[in-house]
């Protein structure tokens, strides 16, 4: 390797630590507020049930609002979620609302 190249392990660790969006097994909460891709509130469910539902639907469980209690998670393809983040098109209904209904 040239002197300017970094060890690939160091690069991967740095990228992983900078990666702020949690999804699937990286979500740490015990319960999540689950929403589908269209923003329909499914309700507060335990993480295992949410992950199971994501697998059944062939999508990922992505943490959209980690500051909410419980965190808001969306059933969506992770790549599609990241594309929407990059292009600033995340719907407001994915985030927790102070007063719903």
C-alpha positions in Angstrom: 0.0 0.0 0.0 1.1 3.5 -0.7 1.9 5.7 2.4 -1.3 7.7 1.7 -3.6 4.6 1.9 -5.2 3.8 5.2 -5.8 0.3 6.6 -9.2 -0.8 5.3 -10.2 -1.9 8.9 -9.6 1.7 10.2 -11.7 3.1 7.3 -14.5 0.7 8.0 -14.5 1.5 11.7 -14.6 5.2 11.1 -17.4 4.9 8.5 -19.4 2.7 10.9 -19.0 5.1 13.8 -20.0 8.1 11.7 -23.1 6.1 10.5 -25.9 7.7 12.5 -29.0 6.0 11.1 -29.8 2.8 13.0 -31.6 0.0 11.3 -32.6 -3.6 12.0 -30.2 -5.1 14.5 -28.5 -1.8 15.3 -31.6 -0.4 17.0 -31.1 -0.4 20.8 -34.6 0.5 22.1 -36.7 -2.3 23.7 -39.9 -0.7 22.3 -40.5 1.4 19.2 -43.3 3.4 17.7 -43.9 1.7 14.4 -45.0 3.4 11.2 -45.3 2.0 7.7 -43.8 3.8 4.7 -47.0 5.8 4.1 -46.9 7.2 7.7 -49.7 5.1 9.1 -49.1 4.6 12.8 -49.1 0.9 13.7 -48.5 1.6 17.3 -45.9 1.0 20.0 -44.5 -2.6 19.8 -41.5 -4.4 21.2 -38.4 -4.5 19.0 -38.6 -8.2 18.3 -42.1 -7.9 16.9 -41.2 -4.9 14.8 -38.1 -6.8 13.4 -40.3 -9.8 12.7 -42.8 -7.7 10.8 -40.1 -6.1 8.7 -38.7 -9.5 7.7 -42.2 -10.7 6.8 -42.7 -7.6 4.6 -39.3 -7.9 3.0 -38.2 -4.5 4.2 -35.9 -3.0 6.8 -36.8 -1.5 10.2 -35.2 2.0 10.1 -35.0 4.4 13.1 -36.4 7.7 11.7 -36.6 9.7 15.0 -34.2 8.4 17.6 -34.9 11.3 20.0 -38.5 10.4 20.5 -39.6 8.2 23.4 -40.1 5.5 22.2 -38.1 6.0 19.0 -40.0 6.2 15.8 -39.2 3.4 13.3 -40.4 3.0 9.8 -40.9 -0.2 7.7 -39.0 0.7 4.5 -36.1 -0.4 2.4 -33.0 1.1 3.9 -31.6 2.2 0.5 -34.8 4.1 -0.2 -34.7 5.7 3.2 -31.1 6.9 2.7 -32.0 8.2 -0.7 -34.8 10.2 0.8 -32.5 11.5 3.5 -29.9 12.5 1.0 -32.4 14.4 -1.1 -34.2 16.0 1.8 -37.5 14.3 1.2 -38.2 12.7 4.6 -41.9 13.1 5.3 -42.8 14.9 8.5 -45.2 12.1 9.4 -42.3 9.8 10.0 -41.4 11.9 13.0 -43.1 11.8 16.4 -45.7 14.5 16.8 -46.3 16.2 20.1 -50.1 16.1 19.7 -51.5 13.4 17.5 -55.1 13.1 16.5 
